[in-house]
């Protein structure tokens, strides 16, 4: 995985770039040289998606069926596991009422949207200024809260306080060209991953 501006333009350059990058890990390079390639090299520019509708009468999309944010923090695992946990509660309640209409899955849908919104925000902040993530994970004031985010504790209605603080810092860095981190701001963001709903 690399940022677009570092990606070679032609197929031949891309294959050479791949091998040059792998050479930085000699053990891996040696093993891959002995491997048989099953398919030609190909690139994937955007593998993220979000369905506009995640539930309806008598159905719900869970995990990758409904949305995929980004592989960097295994958010897909969190979304899949929590989606299953949330929908089972709504399905059980629907069974007790005998009503499997879309409105029976409102808690699932609302809570899943909160959680994925928090994942989007967290990952966007990482892409925008990843040095901030390093600082927060090392700072005793924020470490536990960041670890909770990484563990998938993002399914509350309120935005986690640590995300609010991270947004404040990124905004301050963006607005101050003289800030020591300003030159570290990345142009790679995950705004294209945001759901359309």
Residue, then its C-alpha position, 0 to 999 in steps of 0.5 A: x500500500x502506498x500513496x498515489x503520488x508514489x505509485x509508478x505510472x506504467x505497468x512495467x514500472x509498477x512491477x519493478x517498484x513492487x520488487x524494489x519495495x520487497x527487497x527492503x525485506x530480504x527474507x520476504x524477497x528471498x521467499x517470493x523469488x521462489x514462489x510461483x505467481x498465480x496471477x499478474x500484478x494488478x493495482x486496486x485504487x479504492x476498495x472501500x464502499x458503503x451501501x445506502x441501505x443496510x436493512x429493510x423488511x425482513x433483511x439486514x446487511x452485516x459486515x462487509x455485505x453492508x460496508x467496508x471502511x479501510x483495512x488499516x485498523x481492522x475496522x471491518x472486523x469490528x463492524x462485522x462483529x458488532x453488526x452481528x451483535x446488534x442485529x441479533x438483538x433486533x431480530x430477537x425483539x422482532x421475533x417476540x413482536x412478530x414484526x420483521x419490518x424495517x422499523x424493527x431494525x432501527x437500533x441496529x441501523x442507528x448504532x451501526x451508523x454511529x460506529x462507522x462514523x466514528x471509524x471514518x473520523x478516526x481513520x481520516x484523522x490518521x491519514x491526515x496527520x498520522x504523527x498525531x496518532x503516535x503522539x496520542x498513543x504514547x500520551x498517558x492522558x489519551x492512550x487508553x481512549x485510543x486503545x479503546x477506539x482500536x478495540x472497536x469501542x466506537x458504537x456510542x451516540x456521542x463522538x468519543x472525547x479523544x476523537x474530538x481532541x484529535x480533530x481540534x489538534x488537526x484543525x489547529x495544525x491545518x490553520x497554522x502554516x508555521x506549526x511544526x507538524x504542518x508540513x506533515x499533513x497528508x493529502x491522502x484522506x478517506x473522505x471518499x470512503x464516507x457513506x452517501x447516507 
